[in-house]
Amino acid sequence: MADPAPIHGGDVLAAAARWGLDPSEILDFSANINPFGPPRGVTKAARDALRSVARYPEPLARTLRAALALRHGVPEEAVLVGSGAAEVIHLLARLAAGRRVAVPVPGFAEYARAARAVGAVVVPTPVGGAFATIPAAETGGAAPAEPTPALEAGDLRFLCNPHNPTGRLLPPGDILRVADGTPATVVVDEAFIDLTDPGEDASVLRHVMERPNLVAVRSLTKFFAMPGLRVGYAVARPDLVSRLDAVRDPWSVSAPAQAAALAALADQAYARRTREWVRRERSYLAGELAGLPGFAIEPPSANFILVRAPEPVWSIQNRLGPRGILVRDCRSFDGLTERHMRVAVRSRAENRRLAEALSSSGTRSAP
Ligand SMILES: Cc1ncc(COP(=O)(O)O)c(C=O)c1O
């Protein structure tokens, strides 16, 4: 039976309750988190920070903000640290309160939720271009890539690069052209950019200081496997950052989260190991999934793969769930269908387990 599709992946507790399993038995392919778990220094730093819970966290995460500014070669005033990229997205949406906000379709659900929360009109914007698994009629087909709605100054446009859920990575030049062609503020969600092969080279962050209408958003939760601690940030021109700092909760990032983020950013060996893993395992898992009868995949660029299955994903999930495997049913994404699923890239043994479970679970061939 089809249950309502969740709007986000990663609800391991609900999955465990549904299939009568312990949460530790769930192999979660539904959220795109580094399977190494957090760097050792992260958990230690968070634990140490618990000693000072009787004090408020540093307002606006000033030390972390300085570390991020140094890392990216921008002024501290250009960095806005939040409780995950999700909080940063909700804060940025306030810039367009009562205006129009263009959101990519299919795309991450929080853009539209954040826009609605500030009374903005949501303008669904098909991601455009050709996809192997997405019916052309639902994405604007082969219309010019990234068709630009007629937005005005004060409006906002969200882009996601690499794109969740398609996995498509646009060259930074394409995104700069979108920003240069509109008076609206363009927010580029780069939550997964560190997990692509070009990494920083694919980012528009280094162009933000030259463009008043460009914002880059990053997340620490995926790359460093710390979604439970909640740290993300935006880099934008200081006048824009100070407008948002003036209206926000200054303590939204807890002391353990701030300490953990500083420790994560310092661990270069972990970052190297992660990049080697994702390059190797993305290509392994993509090959396995593409080889399954009736399955088609989008060429991935980060640590997740969009798959079109030969039967409804809820039906596949009903068979995989009791075996402790959770995938992302993509029905909740506008523009995708009940046959779309997104799977995270995990370790070799885990990826093999997913591929074997899919091939042995009696999936029907495409009609
Ligand atoms: C594209 C995209 N942006 C942002 C986020 C939110 O990340 P965070 O955990 O930093 O709030 C997600 C989480 O799934 C995401 O997929």
The ligand as an ORCA input file, in Angstrom:
! r2SCAN-3c Opt
* xyz 0 1
  C      19.656     20.824     -1.360
  C      19.630     20.917      0.125
  N      19.888     22.093      0.697
  C      19.882     22.230      2.034
  C      19.595     21.164      2.863
  C      19.563     21.371      4.340
  O      20.794     21.063      4.918
  P      21.065     21.284      6.461
  O      21.104     19.954      7.104
  O      22.410     21.975      6.509
  O      19.978     22.144      7.001
  C      19.309     19.919      2.305
  C      18.993     18.777      3.178
  O      18.588     17.745      2.755
  C      19.333     19.794      0.892
  O      19.064     18.632      0.305
*
